[in-house]
Amino acid sequence: MNSQPINQPAVKSMVDEEMAQHTPGPWSIWDEGSDSDPSYVIDAKERHSFIAKTLGNDKANAEFIVRACNAHDELLKELGKLVTWVSKVYKRVAKDDFTQGLIKRQYLDKARAAIKKATTPT
C-alpha cells in the first residue's frame, strides 16, 4: 500500500474556506409543525438547503433571521458606497475642524465599525 502524506495546511485551508462561506440567499421560512407543536424551518429557496429550525412558536424570530440575512449583502454594499462618498466630500462640506471631526467620529467611524462587525467571523 503506497499512501502519500496528507498536506495538513492545505486541507485546513480548504475547510476554513468552506466554513467561511454562508449559504447564499434568498432564504425563506416554512411552517413544519402542527398547531400543538409549532416549528419553522429556514432554508435557501434556490438551493433547497436546510439552514436552521426553530422550536416552539418562534415564527417572529425565524422571520427576523430571514429578513436580516436576505438584506445583509445589499445593506453592506450600499453602506460601503455611502462611507466612500462621505469620506470624499465631508471636508468640503464641513468647513471647520470641529464639524469635520464630528462627522468622522459620529458617522464614518460608526459606519465602518458596523461594516467590520457584519463582516468579521465570530
BELSUL-V637588 format. One record per residue. N is the residue number from 0. RES is the residue in one letter. SS is DSSP state (H for helix, E for strand, - for the rest). OMEGA is omega in radians with two decimals (999 if undefined). D_LAST is the distance of its C-alpha to the last C-alpha in Angstrom with 2 decimals. Layout:
n = {N:N}
res = {RES:RES}
ss = {SS:SS}
omega = {OMEGA:OMEGA}
d_last = {D_LAST:D_LAST}
This chain:
n = {0:1:2:3:4:5:6:7:8:9:10:11:12:13:14:15:16:17:18:19:20:21:22:23:24:25:26:27:28:29:30:31:32:33:34:35:36:37:38:39:40:41:42:43:44:45:46:47:48:49:50:51:52:53:54:55:56:57:58:59:60:61:62:63:64:65:66:67:68:69:70:71:72:73:74:75:76:77:78:79:80:81:82:83:84:85:86:87:88:89:90:91:92:93:94:95:96:97:98:99:100:101:102:103:104:105:106:107:108:109:110:111:112:113:114:115:116:117:118:119:120:121}
res = {M:N:S:Q:P:I:N:Q:P:A:V:K:S:M:V:D:E:E:M:A:Q:H:T:P:G:P:W:S:I:W:D:E:G:S:D:S:D:P:S:Y:V:I:D:A:K:E:R:H:S:F:I:A:K:T:L:G:N:D:K:A:N:A:E:F:I:V:R:A:C:N:A:H:D:E:L:L:K:E:L:G:K:L:V:T:W:V:S:K:V:Y:K:R:V:A:K:D:D:F:T:Q:G:L:I:K:R:Q:Y:L:D:K:A:R:A:A:I:K:K:A:T:T:P:T}
ss = {-:-:-:-:-:-:-:H:H:H:H:H:H:H:H:H:H:H:H:H:-:-:-:-:-:-:E:E:E:E:E:-:-:-:-:-:-:-:E:E:E:E:E:E:-:-:-:-:E:E:E:E:E:E:E:-:-:-:H:H:H:H:H:H:H:H:H:H:H:H:H:H:H:H:H:H:H:H:H:H:H:H:H:H:H:H:H:H:H:H:H:H:H:-:-:-:H:H:H:H:H:H:H:H:H:H:H:H:H:H:H:H:H:H:H:H:H:H:H:-:-:-}
omega = {-3.09:-3.11:3.12:3.10:3.12:3.10:-3.04:3.14:3.14:3.12:3.13:3.13:3.13:-3.14:3.13:3.14:3.13:-3.11:-3.10:-3.11:3.07:3.11:-3.14:3.11:0.07:3.08:3.11:3.05:3.00:-3.08:-3.12:-3.01:3.09:3.12:-3.09:-3.12:-3.07:3.01:-3.09:-3.14:3.04:3.11:3.09:-3.05:-3.01:-3.03:-3.06:-3.05:3.10:-3.12:-3.10:3.09:3.06:3.11:-3.13:-3.08:-3.02:-3.10:-3.12:3.12:3.11:3.12:3.12:3.12:-3.12:3.12:-3.11:-3.12:-3.14:-3.13:-2.99:-3.04:-3.14:3.11:3.12:-3.14:-3.09:3.08:3.09:3.09:-3.13:3.11:3.12:-3.13:-3.13:3.12:-3.11:-2.97:-2.98:3.13:3.08:-3.11:3.14:-3.00:-3.07:-3.10:-3.13:-3.12:3.10:3.12:3.12:3.12:-3.12:-3.10:-3.01:-3.03:-3.06:-3.11:3.14:3.11:3.10:3.11:3.11:3.11:3.13:3.13:-3.10:-3.07:3.14:3.11:3.14:999}
d_last = {42.32:40.83:37.06:34.97:32.13:28.61:26.75:23.62:21.65:22.53:21.50:18.09:17.67:18.75:16.42:13.31:14.72:15.43:12.07:10.49:13.06:13.03:16.46:18.54:20.17:22.18:21.03:23.54:24.32:27.41:29.12:29.48:30.90:34.27:35.66:35.54:32.09:29.94:26.68:24.90:23.32:20.83:21.61:21.93:25.57:26.51:24.91:25.75:22.33:21.31:17.76:17.97:20.79:21.29:23.81:26.53:27.50:24.09:25.06:23.89:20.23:20.54:22.21:19.61:16.77:19.15:20.24:16.82:15.80:19.30:19.37:15.97:17.35:20.63:19.34:17.29:20.38:22.78:20.93:20.74:24.49:25.25:23.54:25.53:28.71:28.47:27.75:30.99:33.22:32.34:34.56:37.46:37.05:36.51:39.53:38.88:36.27:35.30:34.47:32.63:30.48:29.91:28.83:26.44:24.89:25.02:24.04:22.87:20.52:18.96:18.74:17.15:14.52:13.89:13.71:11.23:8.93:9.60:9.24:6.39:3.80:0.00}
